[in-house]
Amino acid sequence: MQKVRIPITVDPVKSAGKQLTYIGLVPGKSLARLQELLAEPCPDVDVSLGFDIDEQGIKRIQGEAQVTVSAHCERCGDAMTLPLGCTFIYAPVTKRQTATDMPEEYEPVELDELGEVNLHALVEDELILAMPVVVKHDERECRVDSNAMQWGEIDESPEAKDNPFAVLQELKRK
């Protein structure tokens, strides 16, 4: 089965009523913010999205995304492969469905002026959150030994620094 492109925007309320499911790809070149964090262009992202209504009558978007990207190791600077994967549940904020009515496991999402949500931006946000804070190789695989790292030199010679309060001391004596 050939995977198709996930639509950029959809009406989540209507899609939940129809219980639509999308299984396909989000083009990596459309994920500009994620692209800035990577060493090489982002490949297409495998995405699965389902729109439905839960037991409480809340319309929701459930999904998962997976991609393997190449990022720079913060320790040695070499490129490394990094598998990213995430699962998420969003609920659109409408007049009838406010963020305070939702369970805490649902992430509220605002609709645009057409009543739609940008699916590519949602997937991109989730993948950025799935990135490690500091991208680095496992210590056994990295060419830089973390125990031998230096972060600067401390000057051992004491300097005679002017006391910023010396002027005040002189005024006090007068």
C-alpha positions in Angstrom: 0.0 0.0 0.0 1.4 3.4 -1.0 1.5 6.0 1.7 -0.1 9.3 0.7 0.6 12.9 2.0 -1.3 13.9 5.1 -3.4 17.0 4.4 -1.9 20.3 5.7 -5.1 21.5 7.4 -8.4 19.8 8.3 -11.5 20.7 10.2 -11.1 18.5 13.4 -14.7 18.9 14.5 -16.1 17.6 11.2 -13.4 15.0 10.9 -14.1 13.7 14.4 -17.8 13.4 13.5 -16.9 11.3 10.5 -14.2 9.4 12.5 -11.6 9.9 9.8 -8.2 8.2 9.9 -5.1 9.3 8.0 -2.0 7.1 7.5 0.7 8.7 5.4 3.6 11.1 5.2 4.3 14.6 6.2 7.0 16.0 3.8 10.2 16.7 5.7 11.0 19.8 3.6 7.8 21.4 5.0 9.1 21.2 8.6 11.3 24.3 8.6 11.7 24.7 12.4 12.8 21.0 12.8 15.1 21.4 9.8 17.1 24.0 11.7 18.0 21.5 14.4 19.3 18.8 12.0 22.6 18.1 10.2 20.9 16.9 7.1 17.6 17.5 5.4 14.7 15.8 7.3 13.2 12.8 5.5 9.5 12.4 5.2 7.8 11.6 8.5 5.5 8.5 8.9 2.3 9.8 10.5 -0.9 8.1 11.7 -3.8 10.3 12.7 -7.3 9.4 14.0 -10.2 11.7 14.6 -12.9 10.6 17.0 -15.2 11.5 19.9 -14.4 10.1 23.3 -16.7 8.7 26.0 -17.2 12.2 27.4 -18.2 13.6 24.0 -14.9 15.5 23.5 -13.7 15.6 19.9 -10.0 14.7 19.7 -7.1 14.0 17.4 -4.9 11.0 18.3 -1.7 10.5 16.5 1.8 9.2 16.3 4.8 10.2 14.2 8.1 8.5 13.6 11.2 9.5 11.7 15.0 8.9 11.8 17.0 12.2 11.5 20.6 13.2 11.5 21.8 15.7 14.1 25.2 17.0 15.3 26.6 15.6 18.5 27.0 18.4 21.0 30.2 16.8 22.4 32.2 16.0 19.3 30.3 17.8 16.5 29.9 14.7 14.3 26.7 13.8 12.7 24.7 11.0 14.3 21.4 9.3 13.5 18.6 9.9 15.9 15.2 8.1 15.9 12.4 10.4 16.9 9.0 9.1 17.8 6.0 10.6 19.6 2.3 9.9 20.4 -0.1 12.7 21.1 -3.7 13.6 21.8 -5.1 17.0 20.9 -8.6 18.3 21.4 -9.8 21.4 19.4 -10.9 24.4 21.4 -14.4 25.5 20.3 -17.3 27.5 21.8 -18.8 24.3 23.1 -15.5 22.6 24.0 -13.2 24.8 26.1 -9.8 23.9 27.4 -11.1 23.8 31.0 -13.6 21.0 30.1 -10.9 18.7 28.8 -9.0 15.9 30.7 -5.4 16.8 31.4 -4.0 14.2 29.0 -5.6 16.1 26.1 -3.6 19.0 24.7 -5.9 21.9 23.7 -5.3 23.2 20.1 -6.6 26.5 18.8 -8.4 26.6 15.4 -7.6 29.1 12.7 -10.1 31.6 11.3 -11.5 28.8 9.0 -12.1 26.4 11.9 -9.2 24.2 10.9 -6.0 23.0 12.5 -2.6 22.7 10.8 -1.6 19.0 11.0 1.9 19.5 9.7 2.6 22.1 12.4 1.2 19.8 15.1 3.5 17.0 13.9 6.5 19.3 13.7 5.8 20.6 17.3 5.7 17.1 18.6 8.9 16.0 16.9 10.7 19.1 18.2 9.6 18.2 21.7 10.8 14.6 21.1 14.3 15.9 20.3 16.7 15.4 23.3 17.7 18.7 25.0 21.4 17.9 24.4 22.0 15.7 21.3 25.1 13.5 22.0 26.5 10.1 21.2 26.6 7.4 23.8 29.9 7.8 25.7 31.3 4.6 24.2 30.6 5.7 20.7 31.7 9.3 20.9 35.2 10.1 19.7 35.6 12.7 22.6 36.2 11.3 26.1 33.9 13.2 28.4 36.4 12.8 31.3 39.2 14.6 29.3 37.1 17.6 28.4 38.1 21.1 29.4 35.8 24.1 29.5 38.4 26.9 29.9 41.4 27.8 31.9 41.5 29.4 35.4 44.1 32.1 35.8 46.1 31.2 38.9 47.8 34.5 39.3 46.1 36.9 41.7 45.4 40.3 40.2 45.3 43.5 42.2 41.8 44.7 41.5 40.6 48.1 42.4 38.1 48.1 45.1 34.9 49.8 43.7 34.1 51.0 47.2 37.5 52.7 47.7 36.0 56.0 46.5 33.2 55.8 49.1 35.8 55.0 51.8 37.7 58.2 50.9 34.4 60.3 51.1 33.6 58.8 54.5 37.0 59.9 55.8 36.5 63.5 54.8 
